[in-house]
């Protein structure tokens, strides 16, 4: 039901101004605490401003079972930010003369037997312009090698001619992981460790191997229709060049600094990574796995990741040297809204913070809490939910519709970030209005 965008407007909020003598770190902390109180934010935030002021603080619990708090050294799944490490590894091999960026993937994956292997180049994979679909068909429980995943990608039909346009593709990143191994003669993990993690002293960064135990790792959590759950730490257990790393904001800042200081790549190839190769939005362009966003005359490098119970984002302000990094083990965090408000704070703009006053009170809906059965086709058509039930439930003193936190206004329930969806009740019926389309569900009563 939700599509986050970095400029999203949080509609159910309270305008909170900061007095002139409020320090920058106080502003940042007040902003994050608001997200902790309303949305349950759990994670670590690091902010560097253009005057070199540094803010770093952790919130919430790394492990809820044992009430272990997050700290700045806690490690988090970074999901798709892992792609920036994969792109760096490819560029290292390009600088070494072992990969030609304009060469077809067939040169480096000779076992590929598909008609598009000679048409997709390494450049296409790095810019998400290959024409390959978003996903390859790898399932969460799978522990497939890169070669086994390549066999799944090989079965795909291209969505468009390579180079024609931008369309995000995790399937394409699988091919990059396989290329790194084939060309280097090393495992992906070994190559990343030897060429990126160790030279930059990224002591809290690493690569998942199957179900191996990682010390000091935050447990990912999320709200689902079943209530509070711990979640899988990455999208699948196999080789994963698109989302298989863990880190924290301090290490991610050191990684960005290492690129800018040309410690692992020369200037030519760092510039190539952050060059706007293809347009992906009105003010958005794509480098090599980094997005380049323009806000007026401000240029920002952006990378983000989202997992089942974790979210992460980093931005680098190209001209000023500012940085914001957020890693979270709470899958219901509206992380891009938090990023937006931190950015507004450090640029001395008005910040509109979320307020608990707008949240629905579960005590007012005790009789309505439960499972409601709808027509599956109607749920799929209007809400994108591919099942017949929706659960209204209380978790941690908040009211959720499945995994969506609910606000209340004029005796109607709605989502916290939009008023396009409204919910009311008539006896045992839940009535949902979405953009003037109404669907009804009936409460299911358990038989004891």
QUIDAZI-V839232 format. One line per field, one symbol per residue. ss: DSSP state (H for helix, E for strand, L for the rest). psi: psi as a letter, one per 20 degrees, with the letter a starting at -180 (. if undefined). A space follows every 50 residues. Layout:
ss = ???
psi = ???
//
This chain:
ss = LLLLLLLLLLLLEEELLLLLLLLHHHHHHHHHHHHHHHHLLLEEEEEELL LLLEEEEEELEEELLLLEELLLLLEEELHHHHHHHHHHHHHHHHHLLLLL LLLEHHHLLLLLLLLLLLLLEHHHHHLLLLLLLLLLLLLLLLLLLHHHHH HHHLLLLLLLLLLLLLLLLHHHHHHHHHHHHHHHLLLHHHHHHHHHHLLL LLLLLEELLLLLLLLLELLLEEEELLEEEELLLLLLLLLLLLLLEEELHH HHHHHHHHHHLLLLLLHHHHHHHLLLLEELLLLEEELLLLEEEEELLEEE EEEEEELLLLEEEEEEELLLLLEEEEEELELLLLHHHHHHHHHHHHLLLL LEEELHHHELLHHHHLLLLEEEELLHHHHHHHHLLLLLEEEEEEELLEEE ELLEEEEEELLEEEELLEEEEEEEEELLEEEEEELLEEEEEEELLLLL
psi = ipopqhjqpohnrpooqpqhjpqghgggghghhghgggikppbqppppri jjppppqqqaphohhjlpqqriiqqqpjcihhhhgghggghghghijipp hjqqhhhimiiomqiihihprhggghjlkhiqrgqijpqhiqmqrgghhh hghhiqpqhrppigrpopohhhhghgghggggghjrqgggggghiggghj lnikqappockqppqkppppqrpaiibpqqrqhrhriapniikjqqarhg hhghggghghjkhiqrhghghhgjqnhqpirgkprpbnjqqoppncjppp ppqqqpahkqqqqqqpogghjrpppppqkoijpmhhgggghhghgijkrp poqqphhiqqohhikhhipappprpghgggghijolriqpporppkjqpq odjppqrpplkpqrqhiqjhpqprqncjppoppoljppqqqppppqo.
//
